[in-house]
Amino acid sequence: MRYELPDSARAVLRALATAGPATRPALGDALGLSKPTMSTVIAELTRLDLVAEQGSSRGATGRSAVVYSLAATAGHVLGVDVGATRVRVSAHNIDGQQLASAEQRVSQRRHNVTPASVRAATDLVAKVRAKIGDTAGPLRDVVVATPTVPSHDVGDSLLVDGVEGLPTALGLPDDVPVIVENNVNCAAIAEHRTGAARDQSLFAYLQVGVKIGAGVVIDGKLLRGAHGAGGEVTWMPFPWSSSVAPRRGELEDYLGSDALMQRAHEAWPTAAGPAPTDAEALFAAAGRGDAAARRLVDAHSRDIARLVVGVMSVVDPGLVVLGGGVGQNPLVLPEVRRVVRALAWNTEITTGALGEQATVLGAVHVAISRALDRIA
């Protein structure tokens, strides 16, 4: 629902949603609104159940002022992360406060969206909505993050099988807007808003795990590209060789966790005992000082560094944030930094601050932004 609000009321609503509770004088000063205008705006937003009183604040002069925040009835959003190994759902008020969350592990798979992951997403959405009940106002927006290009920016030719049916499969009311967004884009947005890249005007987020991908933020905005495929590093030609022809998606096949573990099994010394069964076990062994595991981790880190240099050479970011199940592991960072300095220039490189929650939190941020655009 879009309200017929004057610009002043929209500005106040956005300020409370993004900056948190505030008094009328503080809002008026920040937004350049007069006292009479603020009185009229607060009265109208309160009447619409969008704003509510939240205690009072005493200033330096000793006078108290009422503190206002978004009302609980202003509404909420859902972020849904349909990942390679887990499905996560998180509900937040439109001022960003979390209301409820749930997650479920799903079988690792080559394809992005399977019937099992769709069922998990549907069940978790229903579970989270049941936790909230009717206390959080209307559900205003839902963003589903998946390993695909965004559904609202590109044609069906670039969508992954199963993704286009997700909005309908979730069983939400027909009047609730639902979109599919790229999972790496979501993680980049989250790291930019509240994580390792907070306040960075130009940075690149690189996810390395079961799959790979990149999200690039320029002048504080996500780079989407002409076809919505900005950051789709999986389509870089690989290998770049005079004797081997590149194959579509080969870079992801090489850098993804499945290929890493295949190389680990092939190279694992018989005398070292059974090879690790997955990337988590491999990195744990390397962390304990296992020489064979550490050699494999360092080699993989060097490959990640070369991809980082490829991204740097195009956009020259001031910061590169590594994420994903493999990329965020602290064992990766030192070798990536060393190789990047050797091949390019000394750019700041760090790991994400939001861990496995980055994607679902990014989906929430996108949903809140869309909801505010609709309300205000």
Phi, psi and omega in degrees: 000131177254130181267145177276080184253145173292163182302324181296319180291322178296320180295318179295316181298316179295321180297317179292326180288323187263327184254348177096182184303148180200162176274164177299316178300319181294319178294317180299317179295317183293325186257357180070038181249141182287165178300314178298321179296317179298319179299316180294316182296311182298320179298317181291316180294326177292318179301325181275004181062031177260335182228147180217158176289144178223071178076201181217163181230137179258125183274185183296333181277356181091353179278142181260152179223145180290136176263134181245148175219172172296141179286151176301331181279000180293341176118174182214171180227166175238136167251132182234123179250107176263087186269183183288329182234346180217153171245130181232144176227134179223132179252135181223146166298164182284000169263008173097353181287130181286137179256318182194158178207162177201154177212161180211136177283140176234161182293136175297140186212159178285322182274156189285314185231125180240164175305325180295318180289326176295317178298319179298316180298316180298315180296318182290322176300315179297320180296314181293319179295326178292323177298321184283318184066221183256017188273347189249017180074188185291151172281115190260338181194150177225130176240126179254120180263126179221163177285069181206169174284155187297139182290336185267004183241340189228169177281168182299339183296338181259001180275147178276145180308132176095338185289318186296339179271354184299312182305320179287322184295337184288348175070033181270159177304149185298335184271003179268119179292132179227130174230160173257131181235150177297134184295322181289323174302317180298315180297320178297317179298317180295316179296329179286321183283315189223006187245218188292339182252022181303130178071007176281130181277335181217110178209163177238135175253126181240117179261129176227119179197231173301324176232174177232158177183168180222150172232131183243127177249124180235128184053038177078003182238144179293132177278115182261327182086170184293332182244014182077009186252020176301132180087002180282072183292346178297340182267004172297136178300132181206137352284157176266093190218149178283346184246346182236126180280132178293151179239144183304128179078008185294327181296319177293321177299327182278320186267348181290164184298327180299314180292323177302315182288330175295316177296323179297317180295321181290326185264355188290125181293136179302323182291345182274000181087193182298141178288151176303147185272340179207174184297323179299317179291323179298313181291327177295318178296319178297322179294333178278355179100010178294122187294317181296317179295320182293323177299318180293318179296317179295320179296318179294322179297323177295322176296319177299319180300321180295324175293320176303315179298322178300316178293316179301322185293339181267315188246349179047061182289154175281344181209140171242126179251125179265132179221187183091165183303326179265313186301327183274357179292131184297341178289340184282322192301313183300317181290323176300313179299317182296314183291321179299317178298325181287326185264335185223240181229171188275088176261145179294129179229133180214173176263157181297152181266349188255357175057221184289348181273356187302315185293312182293325177293323176296320177299321177297315180301316180296317180297319178297315179301316179294320180297317179294323177299326182281321181281315189231000000 
